[in-house]
């Protein structure tokens, strides 16, 4: 398995532009997570899906952020309009759960977003 | 919700010495406690995990202990090597919140040759 695949690896955009980050989870994993990492706030969970359904989006900072998971193999995180304070590394992770425990929680390589 | 505190935030050790990182969690229902290592510019990678039905787990030079009564768990790295230098994160999974992991703030470990 190629692991969790994210694209693009780097994104530089101007303030006000729309940004779309993409993620392909590991096949067979039924949970998908979007995290944001900054020096100041560490690793923050933004939203997570179970079987393509959003379960908890309480970490999404504001309405400018939205996430979708149209099928089991693809998810997007969109920021519209982007602002400089959105600059961070965005990680996608996937896992599966059985017997009440988590298994295989794996991160993608991340997207480093810079908003200028 | 779950809250995970991690200490220390930075740790400098001499090569060959041991390193210990401690985490506390708030929700007694949490049942899964992984540790991740993140090298500069790379993704967090799972290095060891422990579940609530055991108190200790070891994998070569790393070990994790769990005290559910006190709600804390620790990572122990023995015979540290320069390649152990990285940021280490602990996390806890809240049972009622599915697979959602709450992370500690991270510990930057520097192993001096």
Interface residues (C-beta under 8 A of the other chain):
Chain A: X31 X33 X42 X43 X45 X48 X50 X55 X56 X91 X95 X97 X100 X101 X102 X105 X106 X107 X108 X109 X110
Chain B: X31 X32 X34 X36 X42 X43 X44 X45 X46 X51 X89 X93 X95 X97 X98 X99 X100 X101 X102 X103 X104 X105 X106
